[in-house]
Amino acid sequence: MTTANLDLARTYFQAVQTADMAALGGLLDEQIVWHQPGAHQFSGDHKGQGAVFQMLGRMMEVSQGTFAIDTIHSLMGNGDLVAAHIHFTGRRGDTSMAMDGVDLLRIQNGKITEMWLFSSDQNAEDAFWGR
């Protein structure tokens, strides 16, 4: 199962990088729970595909379309979990953000059912997104 989950995670990150919302819709479970870290306007648990897509859409608006995962350093699987060491960036007016992070995906029955995100500099990310 780990190999299939790693392949699904690769497909997910490719869809994110190319903004393929149709592919994302097919990969995220309808009842996904997304745990967004920190103390900023997007922090907290987002439940269901609609809530996740709304959050991601607002992130793109706030970042003027610049928020992106530009590098996937590695993918590591363990049963139904896949950890991805990534690098992400964004720009908001004169402010920019660039840092490593870890995305942890729970994959069950061929869908991403839960997602936890970790930032290497949570304070900087909080400042970037604002309250």
N, CA, C and O atoms as a GROMACS GRO file, in nm:
protein
  524
    1MET      N    1   0.082  -0.120   0.000
    1MET     CA    2   0.000   0.000   0.000
    1MET      C    3   0.086   0.126   0.000
    1MET      O    4   0.047   0.228  -0.057
    2THR      N    5   0.202   0.120   0.063
    2THR     CA    6   0.287   0.239   0.072
    2THR      C    7   0.324   0.292  -0.066
    2THR      O    8   0.324   0.413  -0.087
    3THR      N    9   0.358   0.203  -0.161
    3THR     CA   10   0.396   0.248  -0.295
    3THR      C   11   0.279   0.319  -0.363
    3THR      O   12   0.298   0.423  -0.425
    4ALA      N   13   0.159   0.263  -0.352
    4ALA     CA   14   0.041   0.327  -0.411
    4ALA      C   15   0.016   0.463  -0.347
    4ALA      O   16  -0.020   0.558  -0.415
    5ASN      N   17   0.035   0.472  -0.216
    5ASN     CA   18   0.014   0.599  -0.147
    5ASN      C   19   0.119   0.703  -0.187
    5ASN      O   20   0.088   0.821  -0.200
    6LEU      N   21   0.243   0.659  -0.205
    6LEU     CA   22   0.346   0.752  -0.253
    6LEU      C   23   0.312   0.803  -0.393
    6LEU      O   24   0.331   0.921  -0.423
    7ASP      N   25   0.263   0.715  -0.479
    7ASP     CA   26   0.222   0.756  -0.614
    7ASP      C   27   0.108   0.856  -0.607
    7ASP      O   28   0.107   0.955  -0.681
    8LEU      N   29   0.010   0.831  -0.519
    8LEU     CA   30  -0.102   0.924  -0.505
    8LEU      C   31  -0.053   1.058  -0.454
    8LEU      O   32  -0.099   1.162  -0.501
    9ALA      N   33   0.040   1.057  -0.359
    9ALA     CA   34   0.096   1.183  -0.307
    9ALA      C   35   0.168   1.260  -0.418
    9ALA      O   36   0.155   1.382  -0.428
   10ARG      N   37   0.244   1.190  -0.502
   10ARG     CA   38   0.311   1.256  -0.615
   10ARG      C   39   0.208   1.322  -0.707
   10ARG      O   40   0.227   1.435  -0.752
   11THR      N   41   0.100   1.249  -0.735
   11THR     CA   42  -0.006   1.303  -0.820
   11THR      C   43  -0.069   1.426  -0.755
   11THR      O   44  -0.099   1.524  -0.823
   12TYR      N   45  -0.090   1.421  -0.623
   12TYR     CA   46  -0.145   1.536  -0.549
   12TYR      C   47  -0.055   1.658  -0.564
   12TYR      O   48  -0.103   1.766  -0.598
   13PHE      N   49   0.074   1.642  -0.540
   13PHE     CA   50   0.164   1.757  -0.548
   13PHE      C   51   0.176   1.810  -0.690
   13PHE      O   52   0.190   1.931  -0.710
   14GLN      N   53   0.170   1.723  -0.789
   14GLN     CA   54   0.171   1.769  -0.928
   14GLN      C   55   0.046   1.852  -0.956
   14GLN      O   56   0.053   1.955  -1.022
   15ALA      N   57  -0.069   1.807  -0.906
   15ALA     CA   58  -0.193   1.882  -0.924
   15ALA      C   59  -0.187   2.017  -0.854
   15ALA      O   60  -0.234   2.117  -0.908
   16VAL      N   61  -0.128   2.021  -0.734
   16VAL     CA   62  -0.112   2.148  -0.662
   16VAL      C   63  -0.022   2.242  -0.742
   16VAL      O   64  -0.053   2.359  -0.759
   17GLN      N   65   0.090   2.189  -0.791
   17GLN     CA   66   0.186   2.274  -0.863
   17GLN      C   67   0.132   2.326  -0.995
   17GLN      O   68   0.175   2.432  -1.042
   18THR      N   69   0.038   2.255  -1.056
   18THR     CA   70  -0.018   2.298  -1.185
   18THR      C   71  -0.157   2.359  -1.169
   18THR      O   72  -0.223   2.391  -1.268
   19ALA      N   73  -0.202   2.374  -1.043
   19ALA     CA   74  -0.335   2.431  -1.013
   19ALA      C   75  -0.446   2.354  -1.084
   19ALA      O   76  -0.541   2.414  -1.134
   20ASP      N   77  -0.434   2.222  -1.088
   20ASP     CA   78  -0.535   2.136  -1.151
   20ASP      C   79  -0.642   2.103  -1.046
   20ASP      O   80  -0.634   2.001  -0.978
   21MET      N   81  -0.741   2.191  -1.036
   21MET     CA   82  -0.843   2.176  -0.933
   21MET      C   83  -0.929   2.052  -0.955
   21MET      O   84  -0.974   1.991  -0.858
   22ALA      N   85  -0.952   2.014  -1.079
   22ALA     CA   86  -1.031   1.894  -1.106
   22ALA      C   87  -0.958   1.771  -1.051
   22ALA      O   88  -1.019   1.684  -0.988
   23ALA      N   89  -0.827   1.764  -1.076
   23ALA     CA   90  -0.749   1.651  -1.023
   23ALA      C   91  -0.750   1.653  -0.871
   23ALA      O   92  -0.763   1.548  -0.807
   24LEU      N   93  -0.736   1.771  -0.811
   24LEU     CA   94  -0.738   1.780  -0.665
   24LEU      C   95  -0.871   1.730  -0.609
   24LEU      O   96  -0.874   1.658  -0.510
   25GLY      N   97  -0.979   1.769  -0.675
   25GLY     CA   98  -1.110   1.724  -0.631
   25GLY      C   99  -1.123   1.573  -0.632
   25GLY      O  100  -1.194   1.515  -0.550
   26GLY      N  101  -1.055   1.508  -0.726
   26GLY     CA  102  -1.058   1.363  -0.733
   26GLY      C  103  -0.968   1.295  -0.632
   26GLY      O  104  -0.984   1.176  -0.605
   27LEU      N  105  -0.872   1.369  -0.575
   27LEU     CA  106  -0.776   1.312  -0.482
   27LEU      C  107  -0.813   1.334  -0.335
   27LEU      O  108  -0.778   1.254  -0.248
   28LEU      N  109  -0.885   1.442  -0.308
   28LEU     CA  110  -0.923   1.474  -0.171
   28LEU      C  111  -1.057   1.409  -0.138
   28LEU      O  112  -1.153   1.422  -0.214
   29ASP      N  113  -1.063   1.340  -0.027
   29ASP     CA  114  -1.187   1.281   0.019
   29ASP      C  115  -1.289   1.394   0.044
   29ASP      O  116  -1.252   1.503   0.087
   30GLU      N  117  -1.414   1.368   0.017
   30GLU     CA  118  -1.516   1.472   0.038
   30GLU      C  119  -1.522   1.518   0.182
   30GLU      O  120  -1.559   1.633   0.208
   31GLN      N  121  -1.485   1.432   0.277
   31GLN     CA  122  -1.488   1.466   0.419
   31GLN      C  123  -1.348   1.493   0.476
   31GLN      O  124  -1.327   1.479   0.596
   32ILE      N  125  -1.254   1.532   0.391
   32ILE     CA  126  -1.117   1.557   0.436
   32ILE      C  127  -1.115   1.651   0.556
   32ILE      O  128  -1.197   1.742   0.568
   33VAL      N  129  -1.020   1.627   0.645
   33VAL     CA  130  -0.993   1.719   0.756
   33VAL      C  131  -0.852   1.772   0.735
   33VAL      O  132  -0.756   1.696   0.729
   34TRP      N  133  -0.842   1.904   0.722
   34TRP     CA  134  -0.716   1.974   0.692
   34TRP      C  135  -0.676   2.054   0.814
   34TRP      O  136  -0.750   2.143   0.857
   35HIS      N  137  -0.561   2.024   0.871
   35HIS     CA  138  -0.512   2.090   0.992
   35HIS      C  139  -0.409   2.196   0.951
   35HIS      O  140  -0.294   2.162   0.923
   36GLN      N  141  -0.450   2.321   0.948
   36GLN     CA  142  -0.361   2.432   0.910
   36GLN      C  143  -0.301   2.490   1.036
   36GLN      O  144  -0.374   2.538   1.123
   37PRO      N  145  -0.168   2.489   1.049
   37PRO     CA  146  -0.104   2.531   1.174
   37PRO      C  147  -0.101   2.682   1.192
   37PRO      O  148  -0.137   2.759   1.102
   38GLY      N  149  -0.057   2.722   1.309
   38GLY     CA  150  -0.024   2.862   1.333
   38GLY      C  151  -0.134   2.943   1.397
   38GLY      O  152  -0.233   2.891   1.450
   39ALA      N  153  -0.113   3.074   1.390
   39ALA     CA  154  -0.205   3.172   1.448
   39ALA      C  155  -0.227   3.282   1.345
   39ALA      O  156  -0.197   3.399   1.370
   40HIS      N  157  -0.281   3.245   1.231
   40HIS     CA  158  -0.309   3.342   1.126
   40HIS      C  159  -0.451   3.320   1.075
   40HIS      O  160  -0.522   3.232   1.124
   41GLN      N  161  -0.492   3.397   0.978
   41GLN     CA  162  -0.632   3.395   0.935
   41GLN      C  163  -0.678   3.261   0.876
   41GLN      O  164  -0.798   3.237   0.868
   42PHE      N  165  -0.586   3.173   0.835
   42PHE     CA  166  -0.623   3.045   0.778
   42PHE      C  167  -0.602   2.928   0.874
   42PHE      O  168  -0.635   2.814   0.840
   43SER      N  169  -0.548   2.954   0.992
   43SER     CA  170  -0.517   2.849   1.089
   43SER      C  171  -0.643   2.779   1.137
   43SER      O  172  -0.752   2.837   1.141
   44GLY      N  173  -0.625   2.654   1.174
   44GLY     CA  174  -0.735   2.577   1.231
   44GLY      C  175  -0.768   2.456   1.148
   44GLY      O  176  -0.699   2.425   1.051
   45ASP      N  177  -0.873   2.388   1.186
   45ASP     CA  178  -0.918   2.269   1.116
   45ASP      C  179  -1.024   2.307   1.013
   45ASP      O  180  -1.120   2.378   1.044
   46HIS      N  181  -1.006   2.260   0.892
   46HIS     CA  182  -1.100   2.283   0.783
   46HIS      C  183  -1.156   2.148   0.744
   46HIS      O  184  -1.080   2.057   0.708
   47LYS      N  185  -1.288   2.133   0.752
   47LYS     CA  186  -1.351   2.003   0.733
   47LYS      C  187  -1.435   2.002   0.607
   47LYS      O  188  -1.526   2.083   0.589
   48GLY      N  189  -1.402   1.908   0.519
   48GLY     CA  190  -1.475   1.891   0.395
   48GLY      C  191  -1.405   1.960   0.279
   48GLY      O  192  -1.336   2.060   0.296
   49GLN      N  193  -1.426   1.903   0.159
   49GLN     CA  194  -1.362   1.957   0.039
   49GLN      C  195  -1.396   2.104   0.017
   49GLN      O  196  -1.308   2.183  -0.019
   50GLY      N  197  -1.522   2.141   0.038
   50GLY     CA  198  -1.562   2.280   0.015
   50GLY      C  199  -1.485   2.377   0.102
   50GLY      O  200  -1.438   2.480   0.053
   51ALA      N  201  -1.469   2.345   0.229
   51ALA     CA  202  -1.396   2.433   0.321
   51ALA      C  203  -1.249   2.441   0.283
   51ALA      O  204  -1.189   2.548   0.292
   52VAL      N  205  -1.191   2.328   0.242
   52VAL     CA  206  -1.049   2.327   0.203
   52VAL      C  207  -1.028   2.411   0.077
   52VAL      O  208  -0.935   2.491   0.070
   53PHE      N  209  -1.115   2.392  -0.024
   53PHE     CA  210  -1.101   2.470  -0.147
   53PHE      C  211  -1.124   2.619  -0.122
   53PHE      O  212  -1.059   2.702  -0.184
   54GLN      N  213  -1.216   2.652  -0.033
   54GLN     CA  214  -1.238   2.793   0.002
   54GLN      C  215  -1.113   2.853   0.066
   54GLN      O  216  -1.074   2.964   0.031
   55MET      N  217  -1.051   2.779   0.159
   55MET     CA  218  -0.930   2.827   0.224
   55MET      C  219  -0.817   2.846   0.122
   55MET      O  220  -0.751   2.949   0.120
   56LEU      N  221  -0.796   2.745   0.036
   56LEU     CA  222  -0.690   2.754  -0.063
   56LEU      C  223  -0.714   2.870  -0.160
   56LEU      O  224  -0.621   2.939  -0.200
   57GLY      N  225  -0.839   2.890  -0.199
   57GLY     CA  226  -0.872   3.002  -0.287
   57GLY      C  227  -0.841   3.136  -0.223
   57GLY      O  228  -0.787   3.225  -0.288
   58ARG      N  229  -0.875   3.151  -0.096
   58ARG     CA  230  -0.845   3.276  -0.024
   58ARG      C  231  -0.694   3.295  -0.009
   58ARG      O  232  -0.645   3.407  -0.017
   59MET      N  233  -0.620   3.185   0.012
   59MET     CA  234  -0.474   3.196   0.020
   59MET      C  235  -0.418   3.249  -0.112
   59MET      O  236  -0.327   3.332  -0.112
   60MET      N  237  -0.472   3.202  -0.222
   60MET     CA  238  -0.426   3.251  -0.352
   60MET      C  239  -0.463   3.397  -0.371
   60MET      O  240  -0.384   3.474  -0.426
   61GLU      N  241  -0.582   3.437  -0.327
   61GLU     CA  242  -0.622   3.578  -0.335
   61GLU      C  243  -0.528   3.666  -0.254
   61GLU      O  244  -0.477   3.766  -0.304
   62VAL      N  245  -0.506   3.628  -0.128
   62VAL     CA  246  -0.424   3.708  -0.037
   62VAL      C  247  -0.280   3.719  -0.088
   62VAL      O  248  -0.216   3.823  -0.074
   63SER      N  249  -0.231   3.611  -0.149
   63SER     CA  250  -0.093   3.611  -0.198
   63SER      C  251  -0.084   3.658  -0.344
   63SER      O  252   0.020   3.643  -0.409
   64GLN      N  253  -0.192   3.712  -0.394
   64GLN     CA  254  -0.195   3.764  -0.532
   64GLN      C  255  -0.152   3.657  -0.632
   64GLN      O  256  -0.084   3.686  -0.730
   65GLY      N  257  -0.195   3.533  -0.605
   65GLY     CA  258  -0.168   3.421  -0.694
   65GLY      C  259  -0.028   3.366  -0.688
   65GLY      O  260   0.011   3.287  -0.774
   66THR      N  261   0.050   3.407  -0.588
   66THR     CA  262   0.191   3.366  -0.585
   66THR      C  263   0.221   3.248  -0.492
   66THR      O  264   0.328   3.189  -0.501
   67PHE      N  265   0.128   3.213  -0.404
   67PHE     CA  266   0.154   3.104  -0.310
   67PHE      C  267   0.176   2.976  -0.388
   67PHE      O  268   0.094   2.938  -0.472
   68ALA      N  269   0.288   2.907  -0.362
   68ALA     CA  270   0.321   2.787  -0.439
   68ALA      C  271   0.413   2.695  -0.362
   68ALA      O  272   0.495   2.739  -0.280
   69ILE      N  273   0.398   2.567  -0.388
   69ILE     CA  274   0.497   2.468  -0.346
   69ILE      C  275   0.592   2.456  -0.463
   69ILE      O  276   0.555   2.402  -0.568
   70ASP      N  277   0.714   2.505  -0.447
   70ASP     CA  278   0.807   2.506  -0.561
   70ASP      C  279   0.900   2.386  -0.564
   70ASP      O  280   0.959   2.356  -0.668
   71THR      N  281   0.915   2.315  -0.451
   71THR     CA  282   1.004   2.199  -0.448
   71THR      C  283   0.946   2.091  -0.357
   71THR      O  284   0.899   2.120  -0.247
   72ILE      N  285   0.949   1.968  -0.405
   72ILE     CA  286   0.921   1.853  -0.320
   72ILE      C  287   1.055   1.783  -0.301
   72ILE      O  288   1.105   1.715  -0.392
   73HIS      N  289   1.114   1.800  -0.183
   73HIS     CA  290   1.246   1.743  -0.156
   73HIS      C  291   1.240   1.591  -0.148
   73HIS      O  292   1.324   1.522  -0.206
   74SER      N  293   1.141   1.538  -0.076
   74SER     CA  294   1.129   1.393  -0.062
   74SER      C  295   0.990   1.356  -0.015
   74SER      O  296   0.919   1.435   0.048
   75LEU      N  297   0.952   1.233  -0.048
   75LEU     CA  298   0.828   1.172  -0.001
   75LEU      C  299   0.864   1.046   0.075
   75LEU      O  300   0.948   0.968   0.030
   76MET      N  301   0.802   1.026   0.191
   76MET     CA  302   0.831   0.909   0.274
   76MET      C  303   0.699   0.846   0.318
   76MET      O  304   0.610   0.916   0.366
   77GLY      N  305   0.686   0.716   0.301
   77GLY     CA  306   0.562   0.649   0.335
   77GLY      C  307   0.576   0.555   0.453
   77GLY      O  308   0.680   0.495   0.476
   78ASN      N  309   0.466   0.545   0.526
   78ASN     CA  310   0.456   0.450   0.637
   78ASN      C  311   0.309   0.413   0.650
   78ASN      O  312   0.231   0.486   0.711
   79GLY      N  313   0.272   0.299   0.593
   79GLY     CA  314   0.131   0.257   0.597
   79GLY      C  315   0.043   0.356   0.524
   79GLY      O  316   0.065   0.385   0.406
   80ASP      N  317  -0.058   0.408   0.594
   80ASP     CA  318  -0.150   0.501   0.528
   80ASP      C  319  -0.105   0.648   0.539
   80ASP      O  320  -0.181   0.738   0.504
   81LEU      N  321   0.017   0.670   0.586
   81LEU     CA  322   0.070   0.806   0.599
   81LEU      C  323   0.182   0.830   0.498
   81LEU      O  324   0.264   0.743   0.472
   82VAL      N  325   0.182   0.951   0.442
   82VAL     CA  326   0.292   0.995   0.356
   82VAL      C  327   0.337   1.131   0.408
   82VAL      O  328   0.256   1.223   0.422
   83ALA      N  329   0.466   1.143   0.436
   83ALA     CA  330   0.526   1.270   0.477
   83ALA      C  331   0.601   1.327   0.358
   83ALA      O  332   0.677   1.256   0.291
   84ALA      N  333   0.579   1.454   0.332
   84ALA     CA  334   0.646   1.522   0.221
   84ALA      C  335   0.727   1.639   0.276
   84ALA      O  336   0.673   1.728   0.340
   85HIS      N  337   0.857   1.636   0.249
   85HIS     CA  338   0.944   1.749   0.284
   85HIS      C  339   0.938   1.842   0.163
   85HIS      O  340   0.982   1.806   0.054
   86ILE      N  341   0.885   1.963   0.184
   86ILE     CA  342   0.860   2.054   0.072
   86ILE      C  343   0.925   2.190   0.098
   86ILE      O  344   0.976   2.217   0.206
   87HIS      N  345   0.922   2.275  -0.004
   87HIS     CA  346   0.959   2.416   0.008
   87HIS      C  347   0.846   2.495  -0.055
   87HIS      O  348   0.800   2.464  -0.165
   88PHE      N  349   0.800   2.600   0.016
   88PHE     CA  350   0.690   2.680  -0.037
   88PHE      C  351   0.723   2.828  -0.029
   88PHE      O  352   0.803   2.872   0.053
   89THR      N  353   0.658   2.904  -0.116
   89THR     CA  354   0.685   3.048  -0.128
   89THR      C  355   0.555   3.124  -0.147
   89THR      O  356   0.450   3.067  -0.179
   90GLY      N  357   0.564   3.253  -0.126
   90GLY     CA  358   0.451   3.341  -0.153
   90GLY      C  359   0.495   3.485  -0.143
   90GLY      O  360   0.597   3.517  -0.082
   91ARG      N  361   0.415   3.570  -0.204
   91ARG     CA  362   0.442   3.714  -0.201
   91ARG      C  363   0.310   3.784  -0.172
   91ARG      O  364   0.205   3.747  -0.224
   92ARG      N  365   0.317   3.886  -0.090
   92ARG     CA  366   0.200   3.965  -0.053
   92ARG      C  367   0.245   4.110  -0.045
   92ARG      O  368   0.304   4.152   0.054
   93GLY      N  369   0.216   4.186  -0.149
   93GLY     CA  370   0.265   4.324  -0.154
   93GLY      C  371   0.417   4.325  -0.150
   93GLY      O  372   0.481   4.263  -0.235
   94ASP      N  373   0.474   4.395  -0.052
   94ASP     CA  374   0.620   4.402  -0.039
   94ASP      C  375   0.676   4.291   0.051
   94ASP      O  376   0.797   4.286   0.074
   95THR      N  377   0.591   4.204   0.100
   95THR     CA  378   0.632   4.098   0.192
   95THR      C  379   0.640   3.966   0.116
   95THR      O  380   0.556   3.934   0.032
   96SER      N  381   0.744   3.889   0.148
   96SER     CA  382   0.756   3.757   0.085
   96SER      C  383   0.781   3.651   0.192
   96SER      O  384   0.820   3.681   0.305
   97MET      N  385   0.757   3.528   0.153
   97MET     CA  386   0.776   3.414   0.241
   97MET      C  387   0.839   3.303   0.159
   97MET      O  388   0.799   3.280   0.045
   98ALA      N  389   0.938   3.235   0.215
   98ALA     CA  390   1.000   3.120   0.151
   98ALA      C  391   1.057   3.033   0.262
   98ALA      O  392   1.142   3.077   0.338
   99MET      N  393   1.008   2.908   0.271
   99MET     CA  394   1.056   2.820   0.378
   99MET      C  395   1.026   2.675   0.347
   99MET      O  396   0.945   2.643   0.259
  100ASP      N  397   1.093   2.589   0.421
  100ASP     CA  398   1.065   2.446   0.414
  100ASP      C  399   0.946   2.413   0.502
  100ASP      O  400   0.910   2.488   0.592
  101GLY      N  401   0.887   2.301   0.473
  101GLY     CA  402   0.777   2.252   0.554
  101GLY      C  403   0.763   2.103   0.535
  101GLY      O  404   0.832   2.041   0.454
  102VAL      N  405   0.673   2.047   0.612
  102VAL     CA  406   0.637   1.906   0.598
  102VAL      C  407   0.486   1.899   0.588
  102VAL      O  408   0.414   1.956   0.671
  103ASP      N  409   0.438   1.829   0.486
  103ASP     CA  410   0.297   1.798   0.474
  103ASP      C  411   0.282   1.650   0.505
  103ASP      O  412   0.353   1.567   0.449
  104LEU      N  413   0.190   1.618   0.593
  104LEU     CA  414   0.164   1.480   0.631
  104LEU      C  415   0.024   1.444   0.584
  104LEU      O  416  -0.075   1.502   0.629
  105LEU      N  417   0.016   1.348   0.493
  105LEU     CA  418  -0.110   1.309   0.432
  105LEU      C  419  -0.152   1.172   0.484
  105LEU      O  420  -0.070   1.080   0.488
  106ARG      N  421  -0.278   1.158   0.524
  106ARG     CA  422  -0.334   1.026   0.553
  106ARG      C  423  -0.414   0.986   0.429
  106ARG      O  424  -0.503   1.060   0.385
  107ILE      N  425  -0.382   0.871   0.375
  107ILE     CA  426  -0.447   0.824   0.253
  107ILE      C  427  -0.518   0.694   0.283
  107ILE      O  428  -0.458   0.597   0.331
  108GLN      N  429  -0.648   0.692   0.255
  108GLN     CA  430  -0.728   0.573   0.276
  108GLN      C  431  -0.819   0.551   0.156
  108GLN      O  432  -0.883   0.645   0.109
  109ASN      N  433  -0.824   0.430   0.107
  109ASN     CA  434  -0.909   0.395  -0.007
  109ASN      C  435  -0.886   0.485  -0.127
  109ASN      O  436  -0.981   0.523  -0.196
  110GLY      N  437  -0.760   0.519  -0.152
  110GLY     CA  438  -0.725   0.597  -0.269
  110GLY      C  439  -0.758   0.745  -0.262
  110GLY      O  440  -0.760   0.813  -0.365
  111LYS      N  441  -0.785   0.797  -0.143
  111LYS     CA  442  -0.817   0.940  -0.125
  111LYS      C  443  -0.739   0.995  -0.006
  111LYS      O  444  -0.707   0.923   0.088
  112ILE      N  445  -0.708   1.123  -0.013
  112ILE     CA  446  -0.645   1.191   0.100
  112ILE      C  447  -0.756   1.228   0.197
  112ILE      O  448  -0.844   1.307   0.164
  113THR      N  449  -0.752   1.169   0.317
  113THR     CA  450  -0.860   1.189   0.413
  113THR      C  451  -0.825   1.289   0.523
  113THR      O  452  -0.913   1.344   0.589
  114GLU      N  453  -0.695   1.311   0.542
  114GLU     CA  454  -0.653   1.405   0.645
  114GLU      C  455  -0.517   1.460   0.608
  114GLU      O  456  -0.434   1.390   0.551
  115MET      N  457  -0.496   1.588   0.642
  115MET     CA  458  -0.371   1.656   0.607
  115MET      C  459  -0.328   1.742   0.725
  115MET      O  460  -0.405   1.821   0.779
  116TRP      N  461  -0.201   1.724   0.762
  116TRP     CA  462  -0.138   1.810   0.863
  116TRP      C  463  -0.024   1.884   0.795
  116TRP      O  464   0.050   1.824   0.717
  117LEU      N  465  -0.009   2.013   0.823
  117LEU     CA  466   0.099   2.091   0.765
  117LEU      C  467   0.188   2.144   0.876
  117LEU      O  468   0.141   2.179   0.984
  118PHE      N  469   0.318   2.150   0.847
  118PHE     CA  470   0.418   2.199   0.942
  118PHE      C  471   0.509   2.296   0.869
  118PHE      O  472   0.551   2.269   0.757
  119SER      N  473   0.540   2.408   0.931
  119SER     CA  474   0.627   2.510   0.872
  119SER      C  475   0.757   2.520   0.950
  119SER      O  476   0.758   2.507   1.072
  120SER      N  477   0.866   2.543   0.879
  120SER     CA  478   0.995   2.554   0.948
  120SER      C  479   1.006   2.684   1.027
  120SER      O  480   1.087   2.693   1.120
  121ASP      N  481   0.925   2.784   0.993
  121ASP     CA  482   0.926   2.911   1.066
  121ASP      C  483   0.782   2.960   1.078
  121ASP      O  484   0.737   3.047   1.004
  122GLN      N  485   0.710   2.901   1.175
  122GLN     CA  486   0.568   2.930   1.189
  122GLN      C  487   0.542   3.078   1.216
  122GLN      O  488   0.443   3.133   1.168
  123ASN      N  489   0.629   3.143   1.292
  123ASN     CA  490   0.610   3.285   1.320
  123ASN      C  491   0.614   3.368   1.192
  123ASN      O  492   0.534   3.459   1.174
  124ALA      N  493   0.708   3.335   1.104
  124ALA     CA  494   0.718   3.408   0.977
  124ALA      C  495   0.596   3.381   0.890
  124ALA      O  496   0.546   3.472   0.824
  125GLU      N  497   0.547   3.256   0.890
  125GLU     CA  498   0.428   3.227   0.811
  125GLU      C  499   0.307   3.299   0.868
  125GLU      O  500   0.226   3.353   0.792
  126ASP      N  501   0.294   3.302   1.001
  126ASP     CA  502   0.183   3.374   1.063
  126ASP      C  503   0.186   3.522   1.024
  126ASP      O  504   0.083   3.581   0.990
  127ALA      N  505   0.304   3.581   1.028
  127ALA     CA  506   0.319   3.723   0.991
  127ALA      C  507   0.283   3.745   0.845
  127ALA      O  508   0.221   3.846   0.811
  128PHE      N  509   0.320   3.652   0.758
  128PHE     CA  510   0.291   3.665   0.616
  128PHE      C  511   0.140   3.666   0.591
  128PHE      O  512   0.089   3.753   0.521
  129TRP      N  513   0.068   3.569   0.649
  129TRP     CA  514  -0.075   3.557   0.622
  129TRP      C  515  -0.158   3.659   0.699
  129TRP      O  516  -0.266   3.697   0.654
  130GLY      N  517  -0.110   3.703   0.811
  130GLY     CA  518  -0.187   3.801   0.892
  130GLY      C  519  -0.304   3.737   0.961
  130GLY      O  520  -0.334   3.619   0.943
  131ARG      N  521  -0.370   3.816   1.041
  131ARG     CA  522  -0.483   3.765   1.121
  131ARG      C  523  -0.615   3.786   1.054
  131ARG      O  524  -0.718   3.748   1.110
   0.00000   0.00000   0.00000
